[in-house]
Amino acid sequence: MANLAIPKGHSMLIPHTHTTESDGMVSPESLVDIAARHASELKTKIFLAITDHDTINGVEKAQKRAQKYKGSLEIICGEEVTAGIPIYQKHIVALNIQKPIQHSMSIFETVEEIKKQNGIVIIPHPHVFGIPIASLTFNEISLLIQKNLLFDGIEITSISKKREAKIETAIDKLNVKVNKIGSPDSHYGADDLFSAFTILKGKTKADLLNAFKVGTLKPVQGIRKFPKFSTWLNQKVLALGILGVRRYLLGNLR
């Protein structure tokens, strides 16, 4: 992890992760262990956001596990909220919330509910080409701005440099100040947890919240390892099939 060195006096934010509480392949406890090990190697503070789909069930487990690491790791309560109807889903990441956000509301209602909790709103994997599955288009992002429903950041990091450049260009056209967020959208634990992250100055949660407010966050492209094919396939079955059954038919994600 030497090439992921963090500047002195700075911390790392990993803002978008999934565990076995939704469609991730590692438990909340295992994800904490992986992050804590690298916090020790990097000699830095890591803010790890647990953002499972439509649930915060994994957060308490992660927080309990993090206690053994004595401050090198801090868990941020989050959720990747599914907005819209099943055939036209849109995902929005909420950070620093206290209770789960209901799925299947409009994107506008979703942002409003996050802000009622003084939460942080991040637009994950924004759509720039192809079919906008689970991703907000920049037209929809512009509508949020027009309705004064301001978000706190947009994920820009991607395994495709072409896609990343398109996102940067689209953000510039919004004509508003936006935090550009480095984010792994991690589902595979050690394989992708450090594929992208965000750096901030300071070591406390207050520093983190202030960095969002004043716009001093820095996105960083990290290291991505591709999982075994069988692991990748299992995750896709979870994400594209089982998760929807649990969300819409069984109602047991929350």
N, C-alpha and C positions, 0 to 999 in steps of 0.2 A: 504493500500500500504506500510505498515511499513516494510514488509519483502523484499521490493524492494529498500531498502535504497542505496543511491549513495554516495560513499566516498567524503569527503570534497575536494573541488577544482577540482572535476570531473564533466562531463556532460554526458547526455544520447543521443545516436543516435538511432532513429527509422528509419531504412533505406529502408523499403519496405512496402508501404501501397497503398490501392486502395479506390477510392471513387465512387460516382454515375456517375462520368465522364467516367468510364469504367464498371467494374463488381463489384464494391464495393457497400455496402448496406447503407452507410451513406454519406452525402454531405461533400465537403471539409470543409465547415464552421463548421459542427458538429464534424468532426474529430479534427479540431483545438481546439474546446472547450473542448473536452475530454482530449486531450494531455495537454492543459494549466491547467486544473483542477488538474491533477496529478503532473504537474511541481510545482504547488503551494504546494500540499501536501508533496511532496518529498523535497521541497526547493532546487530544482536543475534546471539547464538549460537543455532544451530538443531541440535537432535538429530533426525536423520532416520532412522526405522526402516524398513528394507526388509522387508516381511512378505508375500512371495509365497506362494501356496498350495502347501503341502507341499514346499517347496524353499528352500534358502538360496543357490542358485546365483548370484543377482544381487548378493549382499552384497559379495563380494570385488571385483567390478567397480566397485561404488559406492564402496567404500573407496579403491580405487586412484585413482578420479577425484577424490575429495574431498581428496586430498593437495595438489592444486594450489591449494586455497583457504585453506591455512595457518591452520587452527583455527577458522574462522568456522562450519564445518559438521562435525559428527561423526556417523558412520554407526553405527546400532545394528543388530546382527544379530538378525533376527526371522523369524518364519514364521507364517502363518495355517494352523493345523493342522486337517485334516478328520478329525473323530472320527465314530464310528458307521458304519453300513452305507450303501451307496450310495443307497438309497431313503429314508434318514432321516439325512441328514448333519447334523452340528453343527460349527460353526467355533469355534476357540479361538485367540487370538493369543498367541504366545510372544515375549517380548523378552529380550535379553541372554543368548542361548544361544550355544553353541559348535559344536554339530553339529545336523543336522536331526532333527526329531521324526517318528517313523513315523506315517503316516496310518492311519485305519480302526480305531484302538483305541477303547475306551469313553471317555466324557468323563472318568471317574475316572482311568483309566490315563494318559490324555493329560496331565492336570494333574500327576500324579505324576512323569511323565517330564520335564516342563518343570522341576519343582522339583528333580529330581535334578541338573540343571545349574545350580541357583541362578538359574533364569530367572524372569522376571516374567510372570504370567498375567493377561491381560485378556479379559473377556467382550465380544466385539464384537456390535454390532447386536442386542441382546437382544430376544426376542419379547414383544410386548405385545398384539397383536391380529392376526387373520388366520391364515394357515397358517404354522407355524413352520419355514420353509425355511431351513436352515443356521444357525438361531439357537437358542440355549438358551432355554428357557422359565424363568420365575422359579421354578417348581416344581423344575426341574432344578438351578437355581442354589442353591435351598434345600437340595437333597440334597448338593451339594458342601460346604455349610456343616456339615450334620449329620455328614458323614464327616470333618470337620476338614481338608478339602482346600481351604484358603483361597486365594482368588484375590486379585489386587492391584488390580483396578479393573474398572469397567463403563463401556462407552461410553454416553454419554447424548445427544450432539449428533445432531440429525436435521433434515432439511429441513422436517419437519412439527412444528410447535410442539405440536400435540395429542399426537403420539407421544412427544415429548420429555417432556411433562408426565406422561404415563402411566409412562414409565420412572422418572422421579424419584419418583413415588408408590410404585411397586413396590419401588424400592431402600429407601425409608424403612421399608417393611413388613418388610424382612429383619432389622431390629434388630441389625445389625452395622455397624461403621465400614467404609465402602467409598470408595475413591477414585473420583470421578466424572471420566471421561476425555473430553476433547474430541478427536475423531478424524475425519479426512476419509474413511477407507476409499477412498483415492484410486486411480482406475484411468486417469485421463485427463490426468495431468501438470498443466500450468498451469491447466487448467480447474477442477480440484477439489482440488488439493494443499493449498490454504489455506482450504478451506471450513469446517474446524474444526481446532482444535489445543489444546494444553495448555500452560499457563505454569507455570514453576517458578522458585524463587529459586536463584541460583547459576549457574555456568558450566561446571562439571566433571561428568564422569560420576558421580563420587561424590556430587555434589549431586543428580543425577537419581535415583540409587538411594535416597538418603536421603529425598527428597521422596515417593517411593512408600511408604517405610517409615513415615514420620511423618504422612502424609496432608495434605501442603500443596500438592498440585497443584490448578490452577484450569482448568476447561474453558472454552473460548472459541468462540463461533460466529463464523466468518469470512466469506469471500466465495466464493460458488459460481457458476461459469459453466457453462452446459449445453453439452456438446459438439455438434458437428455430428451430424445424424441418422445419417449413414453410419458415423461413428466409433462412435456409441452402439450401432448395430446390429452392427458387427463385434465389439465387446467382448462383447455378449450371446451371439453365436455361440461365441466363445472360452469364455466362462464356463459356458454351459449345455450345450455339446457337446464341443468339442475338448479342453477341460481334463479332462473325465471320461475320455475315451479315453486320453489321455496318462497319467492317474493309474492307472486300473484295468486297462487292456489292454496299454499299452506300457511302463508303469513307468519312464518317462524324465523325470519331473519332478525327481527327486532328483539 
